[in-house]
Amino acid sequence: MTKKALTIILSLILLLPVLIYFMVWNYYAINIPKYDDHALKEFILYYSQASTWKEKIWLLFKQHNEHRISLTRLISWWDYSLFGSLNYRHLMTAGNLLLLAVIPLWYELLKKNKKPLSALLPVPFLWLTLAFWENMYWGMAAIQNFGVVTLTVGTLYLCINFKTLPFAISLLLTAVTILTSGNGLLVLPLGALLLFLTGNRKRFALWLVVSAVEIFCYFNWYTKPESNPESKASIFQFIKGYMAFLGSFAESFPVADHIKVCFFMGIILFLVAISIVSTTLFRIVRNKYSQKFERITDLFCLGTILFILATALIVVYSRAGFGFDTLVTSRYKIYSVLLLLVAYLYVVIPIRGSFLSPYVTSIVFLGIVFNIFSYHYHLVDAYNLRKELTTSQFNWTFSNKELKYPEDTSFAANIVEKTPVFYEKLLPLISVADRQTYAGNSRGLTELYDRTTFNAGKENLTIENNTFTSQRLQDSGIYILLSSKDRYYLFPALRTRNTSRKELFLKQYYFAPGFRANIPFSEMDKGLYDVALIRQQGDQTGILFQNQKVKVNETKKKEVKVNW
């Protein structure tokens, strides 16, 4: 096989996980704001009305929780200016492209260390998976959480480059990095440490000056957010959470106790990280390298590992009050996988000669297996998230029983691009079902309703079913419709993962039998509601009301204090 043909084949293999990643993203991504995304609408509203450059600067750089998300705001404004409306799918695309940018950086590191293109093969299979589902499908978080990682590692790599231009670019990128997410501030002390170890006093001094200016600007008019609950975790719980954070990539492993496997993999990766840091520092201090780029690789990996370990410390300390499960959430898995990629460099770069191919082949196999596990395990999360977003939009859109879109022509009401959603086909059926108890063309709803339990508590309505077996994806599934004399509410019935590995991998049965909905009364107006089940099965839809009713008393809505 010629070298050119081999390069083409390897390039196609490298492209495969990229294509799969964006195909899966495209299947579930929807232009609906989630949580903090709503703040971007307000930003565009006020930014477009700002009359002075000082107002615009303040709006662009003002605090958002503990962060300054200027990059996200800037991309939002560009999207609005270019297309005439804000589309959150565009923001997700920008964030996912930032995530993708790490792969060329790893290619550069391997190439400069004289490794063939085949050595890059494990990287996209480990890096591009559905394990990052929450950031993938969340406009603001995609840019913030993916962007800060890519910008940090890119800045650290450029600042230790031998040439002047990359170093100058890194100085500019420090500002972009810290204005993407709060932990981007770590790039300043880490860059200073790496430049100190290089012995370049001029660069080190210039970096310190720039860092001092940026830190002053960042913390000027900074206020501590009040939304994070105080952590009451013990030292043991803190250590356990820290290790689980580092090993959270392993959550998708097909084992019974996912938290335990994250904890043990975290211990292993922590020990690997400490080993790499200690040996790297020893080599840097001795400064005995056969090639110049080996030193850059050591410095880069040292900075990246310290960035991961420090971020883990910050997150565990600040988020432990939300509960242990928060620390292994999809939002933070990128740091665990990044640690894997750094460890991979230290496995593959020292290998010489004929040993390289079998090592890389074995790691590629493990990377593909991990990739498959991640997509199978987290597909249910993506499915549930899409249902939660669409039903939330239904509830804030229709405030009465007419089910007509508000005729609001104001600027604020038309900032976000209008997006077709599945429930538009339901609107005429809902009114019919409300009058006649049933509407649609889906059969068997009476049996489904009879096998479903409804338990109303003081604060929520819990609905459970253990027999529903549909494996349809995207918008298909069960929804809960509540009807009072004043309005409707739509809530998703969420699915759980299939724990049968045989059915999951061989038959593609992603969902366990049944569904569950936990509907908080705090999200509803006071009233007496009739409860209906909606079954969406591809083109078939059925809505059934029976005698189930639930009374919602006036409840106090939980409000989280924010600074935006």
C-alpha positions as CSV (number, residue, x, y, z in Angstrom):
1,M,0.0,0.0,0.0
2,T,1.4,3.4,-1.0
3,K,1.9,6.1,1.6
4,K,-0.7,8.3,-0.1
5,A,-3.4,5.6,0.0
6,L,-2.6,4.9,3.7
7,T,-3.0,8.6,4.5
8,I,-6.4,8.7,2.8
9,I,-7.6,5.6,4.6
10,L,-6.4,6.9,8.0
11,S,-8.0,10.3,7.3
12,L,-11.3,8.6,6.6
13,I,-11.1,6.7,9.8
14,L,-10.3,9.9,11.7
15,L,-13.3,11.5,10.0
16,L,-15.7,8.7,11.1
17,P,-16.1,9.7,14.8
18,V,-16.4,13.3,13.7
19,L,-19.3,12.5,11.4
20,I,-21.0,10.3,13.9
21,Y,-20.7,13.0,16.6
22,F,-22.3,15.7,14.5
23,M,-25.0,13.4,13.1
24,V,-26.1,12.4,16.6
25,W,-25.9,16.1,17.7
26,N,-28.0,17.2,14.7
27,Y,-30.7,14.5,15.5
28,Y,-31.4,15.8,19.0
29,A,-30.3,19.5,19.0
30,I,-33.2,21.9,19.0
31,N,-33.4,25.7,19.0
32,I,-34.9,26.1,22.5
33,P,-33.1,27.9,25.3
34,K,-32.1,26.0,28.4
35,Y,-31.6,27.7,31.8
36,D,-29.0,30.4,31.4
37,D,-29.6,30.6,27.6
38,H,-32.5,32.9,28.4
39,A,-30.0,35.6,29.6
40,L,-28.6,35.8,26.1
41,K,-32.0,37.1,24.8
42,E,-31.9,39.9,27.4
43,F,-28.3,40.7,26.4
44,I,-29.3,41.1,22.8
45,L,-32.3,43.2,23.8
46,Y,-30.2,45.6,25.9
47,Y,-27.1,45.6,23.6
48,S,-29.2,46.6,20.6
49,Q,-30.7,49.5,22.5
50,A,-27.4,50.6,24.1
51,S,-26.6,54.2,22.8
52,T,-23.0,54.5,24.0
53,W,-19.9,52.4,23.7
54,K,-19.5,52.3,27.5
55,E,-23.0,50.7,27.8
56,K,-22.0,48.1,25.2
57,I,-18.7,47.3,26.9
58,W,-20.5,46.9,30.3
59,L,-23.1,44.6,28.8
60,L,-20.5,42.5,27.0
61,F,-18.2,42.1,30.1
62,K,-20.7,42.1,33.0
63,Q,-20.7,39.2,35.4
64,H,-22.8,36.1,34.9
65,N,-22.8,34.0,38.1
66,E,-19.1,33.7,38.9
67,H,-18.1,34.0,35.2
68,R,-17.7,36.6,32.6
69,I,-19.1,35.0,29.4
70,S,-18.1,37.7,26.9
71,L,-17.2,35.2,24.2
72,T,-20.6,33.6,24.4
73,R,-22.3,37.0,24.3
74,L,-20.2,38.1,21.3
75,I,-21.0,35.0,19.3
76,S,-24.7,35.4,20.2
77,W,-24.6,39.0,18.9
78,W,-22.8,37.9,15.7
79,D,-25.4,35.2,15.1
80,Y,-28.2,37.7,15.6
81,S,-26.6,40.3,13.4
82,L,-25.8,37.8,10.6
83,F,-29.1,35.9,10.5
84,G,-31.5,38.5,11.9
85,S,-32.4,36.3,14.9
86,L,-30.7,34.2,17.6
87,N,-30.5,30.4,17.0
88,Y,-29.2,28.3,19.9
89,R,-28.3,25.5,17.5
90,H,-25.8,28.0,16.0
91,L,-24.3,28.5,19.5
92,M,-24.1,24.8,20.0
93,T,-22.3,24.5,16.7
94,A,-19.8,27.1,17.7
95,G,-19.1,25.3,21.0
96,N,-18.8,21.9,19.3
97,L,-16.4,23.3,16.8
98,L,-14.3,24.6,19.6
99,L,-14.3,21.1,21.1
100,L,-13.2,19.7,17.7
101,A,-10.2,22.1,17.6
102,V,-8.4,20.0,20.3
103,I,-7.8,17.2,17.7
104,P,-5.5,19.3,15.4
105,L,-3.5,20.3,18.5
106,W,-3.0,16.7,19.4
107,Y,-2.0,16.0,15.8
108,E,0.6,18.8,16.1
109,L,2.0,17.3,19.3
110,L,2.3,13.8,17.9
111,K,3.7,15.0,14.5
112,K,6.4,17.2,16.1
113,N,7.3,14.1,18.3
114,K,7.8,12.2,15.0
115,K,4.7,10.0,15.3
116,P,2.8,8.8,12.3
117,L,-0.8,9.9,11.5
118,S,-2.0,6.5,12.8
119,A,-1.0,7.6,16.3
120,L,-3.8,10.1,16.2
121,L,-6.5,7.5,15.7
122,P,-7.5,7.0,19.3
123,V,-8.0,10.7,20.0
124,P,-11.3,11.5,18.1
125,F,-12.8,8.2,19.4
126,L,-12.1,9.2,23.0
127,W,-12.8,12.9,22.5
128,L,-16.0,13.0,20.5
129,T,-18.7,11.0,22.3
130,L,-22.2,11.6,23.7
131,A,-20.6,11.7,27.2
132,F,-20.6,15.5,26.8
133,W,-24.3,15.5,25.9
134,E,-25.3,18.3,28.3
135,N,-22.8,20.8,26.8
136,M,-23.5,19.5,23.3
137,Y,-27.2,20.5,23.4
138,W,-26.9,23.7,25.5
139,G,-26.0,26.8,23.5
140,M,-24.3,28.9,26.2
141,A,-22.6,25.9,27.9
142,A,-21.2,24.6,24.7
143,I,-19.2,27.7,24.1
144,Q,-18.3,28.3,27.7
145,N,-17.4,24.7,28.8
146,F,-15.9,23.5,25.6
147,G,-14.4,26.8,24.7
148,V,-12.5,27.3,28.0
149,V,-10.8,23.9,27.6
150,T,-9.7,24.4,24.0
151,L,-8.6,28.0,24.6
152,T,-6.7,27.1,27.7
153,V,-4.7,24.2,26.2
154,G,-4.2,26.2,23.0
155,T,-2.9,29.3,24.9
156,L,-0.5,27.1,27.0
157,Y,0.8,25.5,23.9
158,L,1.4,28.8,22.1
159,C,3.0,30.6,25.1
160,I,5.9,28.1,25.2
161,N,6.5,28.1,21.5
162,F,10.0,29.1,20.4
163,K,8.7,31.7,17.9
164,T,7.6,35.2,18.8
165,L,4.3,35.3,16.9
166,P,2.7,32.3,18.7
167,F,3.7,33.8,22.0
168,A,2.1,37.2,21.0
169,I,-1.1,35.3,20.0
170,S,-1.1,33.5,23.4
171,L,-1.1,36.9,25.2
172,L,-4.2,37.9,23.3
173,L,-5.9,34.5,23.9
174,T,-5.4,34.9,27.7
175,A,-8.1,37.6,27.6
176,V,-10.4,35.5,25.4
177,T,-9.9,32.5,27.7
178,I,-10.7,34.3,31.0
179,L,-13.7,35.9,29.3
180,T,-15.1,32.5,28.4
181,S,-15.4,30.9,31.8
182,G,-14.2,31.6,35.3
183,N,-11.7,28.7,35.5
184,G,-10.0,30.2,32.4
185,L,-8.3,32.5,34.9
186,L,-6.1,29.4,35.6
187,V,-4.3,30.0,32.3
188,L,-2.5,33.1,33.9
189,P,-0.7,31.4,36.8
190,L,-0.1,28.2,34.7
191,G,1.3,30.2,31.8
192,A,3.5,32.1,34.2
193,L,4.8,28.8,35.7
194,L,5.6,27.3,32.3
195,L,7.4,30.5,31.2
196,F,9.4,30.5,34.4
197,L,10.5,26.9,33.8
198,T,11.6,27.9,30.2
199,G,14.0,30.4,31.7
200,N,12.8,33.2,29.3
201,R,12.8,36.2,31.7
202,K,11.5,38.7,29.2
203,R,8.4,36.6,28.3
204,F,7.9,35.7,31.9
205,A,7.9,39.4,32.9
206,L,5.6,40.4,30.1
207,W,3.2,37.6,31.0
208,L,3.1,38.8,34.6
209,V,2.3,42.4,33.6
210,V,-0.5,41.3,31.2
211,S,-1.8,38.9,33.9
212,A,-1.9,41.6,36.5
213,V,-3.9,43.9,34.3
214,E,-6.3,41.2,33.3
215,I,-6.9,40.0,36.9
216,F,-7.5,43.6,38.0
217,C,-10.0,44.1,35.2
218,Y,-11.8,40.8,35.8
219,F,-12.3,41.3,39.6
220,N,-13.1,45.0,39.4
221,W,-16.8,45.2,40.4
222,Y,-16.9,41.5,41.0
223,T,-19.5,40.2,43.5
224,K,-19.7,36.7,44.9
225,P,-22.7,34.8,43.7
226,E,-25.3,33.7,46.3
227,S,-26.8,30.8,44.4
228,N,-24.3,28.0,45.4
229,P,-25.4,26.2,48.6
230,E,-22.8,25.8,51.3
231,S,-21.0,22.4,51.1
232,K,-21.1,20.3,54.2
233,A,-19.1,17.5,52.8
234,S,-16.5,15.8,55.1
235,I,-12.8,15.5,54.0
236,F,-13.5,11.8,53.0
237,Q,-16.5,12.9,50.9
238,F,-14.5,15.7,49.3
239,I,-11.7,13.3,48.3
240,K,-14.2,10.8,47.0
241,G,-15.9,13.5,45.0
242,Y,-12.6,14.7,43.7
243,M,-11.6,11.2,42.5
244,A,-15.0,10.6,41.0
245,F,-14.7,13.9,39.1
246,L,-11.4,12.8,37.6
247,G,-12.7,9.4,36.7
248,S,-16.1,10.4,35.5
249,F,-15.4,9.4,31.9
250,A,-16.0,5.8,33.1
251,E,-19.6,6.3,33.9
252,S,-20.7,4.7,30.7
253,F,-18.8,1.4,31.5
254,P,-21.3,-1.5,31.5
255,V,-21.0,-2.2,35.2
256,A,-23.6,-2.3,38.0
257,D,-22.1,0.5,40.2
258,H,-21.2,3.5,37.9
259,I,-20.2,5.8,40.8
260,K,-17.8,3.3,42.2
261,V,-16.1,2.7,38.8
262,C,-15.7,6.5,38.4
263,F,-14.1,6.7,41.8
264,F,-11.6,3.9,41.2
265,M,-10.8,5.2,37.7
266,G,-10.3,8.6,39.2
267,I,-7.8,7.2,41.7
268,I,-5.9,5.6,38.8
269,L,-5.9,8.7,36.7
270,F,-4.9,10.8,39.7
271,L,-1.9,8.6,40.4
272,V,-1.0,8.7,36.7
273,A,-1.3,12.5,36.7
274,I,1.0,12.8,39.8
275,S,3.5,10.5,38.2
276,I,3.5,12.5,34.9
277,V,3.9,15.8,36.9
278,S,6.8,14.6,39.0
279,T,8.7,12.9,36.1
280,T,8.1,15.9,33.9
281,L,9.3,18.4,36.4
282,F,12.4,16.3,36.9
283,R,13.2,16.2,33.2
284,I,12.5,20.0,32.8
285,V,14.8,20.9,35.7
286,R,17.6,18.6,34.3
287,N,16.9,20.0,30.8
288,K,18.5,17.1,29.0
289,Y,16.5,16.5,25.9
290,S,17.6,15.0,22.6
291,Q,15.1,17.1,20.7
292,K,13.8,20.7,21.5
293,F,10.1,19.7,21.0
294,E,10.3,17.1,23.8
295,R,10.7,19.9,26.2
296,I,7.7,21.8,24.8
297,T,5.7,18.6,25.1
298,D,6.6,18.2,28.7
299,L,5.8,21.8,29.5
300,F,2.5,21.6,27.7
301,C,1.4,18.4,29.4
302,L,2.5,19.7,32.8
303,G,0.4,22.8,32.3
304,T,-2.6,20.9,31.0
305,I,-2.6,18.4,33.9
306,L,-2.3,21.2,36.5
307,F,-5.2,22.9,34.8
308,I,-7.3,19.7,35.1
309,L,-6.4,19.1,38.7
310,A,-7.0,22.7,39.7
311,T,-10.3,22.8,37.9
312,A,-11.4,19.6,39.7
313,L,-10.5,21.2,43.0
314,I,-12.5,24.3,42.2
315,V,-15.5,22.4,41.0
316,V,-15.6,19.9,43.8
317,Y,-15.2,22.7,46.4
318,S,-17.9,25.0,44.9
319,R,-20.4,22.3,43.7
320,A,-20.3,19.7,46.4
321,G,-23.3,21.4,48.0
322,F,-25.4,20.4,45.1
323,G,-24.8,16.7,45.8
324,F,-22.3,14.0,44.8
325,D,-24.0,13.2,41.5
326,T,-23.3,16.7,40.3
327,L,-19.6,16.0,40.3
328,V,-19.8,13.2,37.7
329,T,-22.3,15.0,35.5
330,S,-21.8,15.3,31.8
331,R,-21.0,19.0,32.1
332,Y,-17.6,18.2,33.6
333,K,-16.6,15.0,31.9
334,I,-14.5,16.9,29.4
335,Y,-11.7,17.3,32.1
336,S,-11.7,13.5,32.8
337,V,-11.4,12.7,29.1
338,L,-8.7,15.4,28.6
339,L,-6.7,13.7,31.3
340,L,-7.0,10.5,29.4
341,L,-5.7,12.2,26.3
342,V,-2.6,13.6,28.1
343,A,-2.0,10.1,29.6
344,Y,-2.2,8.7,26.0
345,L,0.6,11.1,24.9
346,Y,2.9,9.7,27.6
347,V,2.1,6.1,26.5
348,V,2.6,6.6,22.8
349,I,5.4,9.2,22.4
350,P,8.2,7.2,24.1
351,I,7.4,4.1,22.0
352,R,9.9,3.4,19.2
353,G,10.1,1.0,16.3
354,S,7.8,-1.9,15.5
355,F,6.2,-1.7,19.0
356,L,4.3,1.4,18.1
357,S,1.7,-0.2,15.7
358,P,0.4,-2.9,18.1
359,Y,0.2,-0.4,21.0
360,V,-1.7,2.1,18.9
361,T,-4.0,-0.6,17.5
362,S,-4.9,-1.8,21.0
363,I,-5.6,1.7,22.2
364,V,-7.7,2.4,19.1
365,F,-9.7,-0.7,19.8
366,L,-10.3,0.4,23.4
367,G,-11.2,3.9,22.2
368,I,-13.8,2.5,19.8
369,V,-15.3,0.4,22.6
370,F,-15.4,3.4,24.9
371,N,-17.0,5.4,22.1
372,I,-19.7,2.8,21.6
373,F,-20.4,2.5,25.3
374,S,-20.8,6.3,25.6
375,Y,-23.3,6.6,22.8
376,H,-25.4,3.7,24.1
377,Y,-25.3,4.8,27.7
378,H,-25.9,8.6,27.2
379,L,-28.4,8.4,24.3
380,V,-31.2,8.2,26.9
381,D,-29.9,11.5,28.4
382,A,-30.1,13.3,25.1
383,Y,-33.6,11.8,24.4
384,N,-34.9,13.0,27.8
385,L,-33.3,16.5,27.5
386,R,-35.0,17.1,24.2
387,K,-38.4,16.2,25.6
388,E,-37.8,18.5,28.6
389,L,-36.9,21.4,26.4
390,T,-39.8,21.1,24.0
391,T,-42.4,20.7,26.8
392,S,-41.0,23.6,28.7
393,Q,-41.4,25.8,25.6
394,F,-45.0,24.6,25.3
395,N,-45.7,25.7,28.9
396,W,-44.2,29.2,28.6
397,T,-45.8,29.7,25.2
398,F,-49.4,28.8,25.8
399,S,-50.9,30.6,28.8
400,N,-54.6,29.9,28.0
401,K,-56.7,27.2,26.4
402,E,-56.9,28.8,23.0
403,L,-53.5,27.3,22.1
404,K,-52.7,30.1,19.8
405,Y,-49.2,31.6,19.5
406,P,-49.1,35.1,21.1
407,E,-49.3,37.8,18.5
408,D,-46.5,39.7,20.0
409,T,-44.6,41.8,17.4
410,S,-42.3,43.5,19.9
411,F,-38.6,43.3,19.3
412,A,-38.0,41.3,22.5
413,A,-40.5,38.6,21.6
414,N,-38.8,38.0,18.2
415,I,-35.2,37.8,19.1
416,V,-35.0,34.0,18.9
417,E,-35.6,32.3,15.6
418,K,-38.9,30.4,15.4
419,T,-38.4,26.6,15.3
420,P,-40.9,23.9,14.3
421,V,-41.6,21.5,17.2
422,F,-43.5,18.2,17.3
423,Y,-46.3,19.5,19.5
424,E,-47.6,21.8,16.8
425,K,-49.4,18.8,15.3
426,L,-50.9,18.1,18.8
427,L,-52.6,21.5,19.2
428,P,-55.8,20.7,17.3
429,L,-56.0,17.2,18.9
430,I,-55.6,18.6,22.5
431,S,-58.9,20.6,22.3
432,V,-60.7,17.6,20.8
433,A,-59.5,15.3,23.5
434,D,-60.4,17.8,26.2
435,R,-64.0,17.7,25.0
436,Q,-64.3,14.0,24.0
437,T,-61.7,12.4,26.3
438,Y,-59.8,10.9,23.3
439,A,-58.3,12.2,20.0
440,G,-55.8,10.8,17.5
441,N,-55.0,7.6,15.6
442,S,-52.9,5.7,18.2
443,R,-54.6,2.6,19.7
444,G,-54.1,0.8,23.0
445,L,-54.1,3.9,25.1
446,T,-56.8,2.7,27.5
447,E,-54.6,-0.3,28.4
448,L,-51.6,1.9,28.8
449,Y,-53.5,4.3,31.1
450,D,-54.8,1.4,33.2
451,R,-51.2,0.1,33.7
452,T,-50.0,3.6,34.8
453,T,-50.1,4.7,38.4
454,F,-50.8,8.4,39.5
455,N,-49.7,9.5,43.0
456,A,-50.4,13.1,44.0
457,G,-48.4,14.4,47.0
458,K,-48.3,17.8,48.6
459,E,-45.6,19.1,46.2
460,N,-45.7,17.0,43.1
461,L,-47.5,14.4,41.0
462,T,-45.6,11.2,40.4
463,I,-46.6,9.0,37.4
464,E,-45.1,5.6,36.8
465,N,-45.5,2.8,34.3
466,N,-43.5,-0.5,34.2
467,T,-44.7,-2.0,31.0
468,F,-44.3,0.5,28.1
469,T,-41.7,-0.9,25.7
470,S,-41.3,1.4,22.7
471,Q,-37.8,2.0,21.5
472,R,-38.6,4.9,19.2
473,L,-36.3,7.9,19.5
474,Q,-36.3,11.7,19.2
475,D,-39.7,13.1,20.0
476,S,-41.6,9.8,20.2
477,G,-42.7,8.5,23.6
478,I,-45.1,9.5,26.4
479,Y,-46.1,12.9,27.5
480,I,-48.4,14.1,30.3
481,L,-51.1,16.6,29.5
482,L,-52.8,18.5,32.4
483,S,-56.0,20.5,31.7
484,S,-57.7,23.0,34.0
485,K,-60.5,25.4,33.3
486,D,-57.8,28.1,32.4
487,R,-54.9,26.4,30.6
488,Y,-52.9,23.3,29.7
489,Y,-49.6,22.0,30.8
490,L,-47.4,19.5,29.0
491,F,-44.7,17.5,30.8
492,P,-42.4,14.7,29.5
493,A,-42.5,11.1,30.8
494,L,-38.8,10.2,31.0
495,R,-37.2,6.9,30.2
496,T,-34.4,5.0,32.0
497,R,-31.5,3.1,30.6
498,N,-31.8,-0.6,29.7
499,T,-29.6,-2.5,32.2
500,S,-29.5,-5.6,30.0
501,R,-26.2,-5.4,28.2
502,K,-27.3,-8.1,25.7
503,E,-30.5,-6.2,24.7
504,L,-28.7,-2.9,24.7
505,F,-25.8,-3.8,22.4
506,L,-27.2,-6.6,20.3
507,K,-30.9,-5.5,19.9
508,Q,-30.4,-1.8,20.3
509,Y,-33.0,-1.7,23.1
510,Y,-31.9,1.6,24.7
511,F,-34.8,2.0,27.1
512,A,-35.8,-0.1,30.0
513,P,-39.6,-0.9,30.1
514,G,-41.8,1.8,31.5
515,F,-41.6,5.5,32.1
516,R,-41.7,8.0,34.9
517,A,-42.8,11.6,35.4
518,N,-42.3,13.7,38.5
519,I,-44.3,16.9,38.0
520,P,-43.7,19.7,40.6
521,F,-46.7,21.7,41.5
522,S,-44.5,24.8,41.9
523,E,-44.4,25.0,38.0
524,M,-48.2,25.1,37.7
525,D,-50.9,27.6,38.5
526,K,-53.5,26.8,41.2
527,G,-56.4,24.7,40.0
528,L,-58.1,21.3,39.5
529,Y,-56.5,19.4,36.5
530,D,-57.6,16.5,34.4
531,V,-54.7,14.3,33.6
532,A,-54.2,12.8,30.1
533,L,-51.5,10.5,28.6
534,I,-50.2,11.4,25.1
535,R,-48.5,8.7,23.1
536,Q,-46.3,9.9,20.2
537,Q,-45.2,7.0,18.0
538,G,-43.7,8.4,14.8
539,D,-46.6,9.8,12.8
540,Q,-49.2,8.2,15.1
541,T,-50.5,10.3,18.0
542,G,-53.1,9.5,20.7
543,I,-54.4,11.6,23.6
544,L,-56.6,10.0,26.3
545,F,-58.2,11.6,29.4
546,Q,-59.8,9.3,32.0
547,N,-61.1,10.0,35.4
548,Q,-57.7,10.9,36.9
549,K,-57.7,14.4,38.5
550,V,-55.2,16.3,40.5
551,K,-55.7,19.4,42.7
552,V,-52.9,21.9,42.7
553,N,-52.9,24.4,45.6
554,E,-51.1,27.7,45.4
555,T,-47.4,26.9,45.9
556,K,-44.4,29.1,46.3
557,K,-42.1,28.9,43.3
558,K,-38.4,28.3,44.1
559,E,-36.4,31.3,43.0
560,V,-32.6,31.1,42.5
561,K,-30.7,34.3,43.1
562,V,-28.8,35.3,40.0
563,N,-26.7,38.3,39.1
564,W,-27.8,38.6,35.4
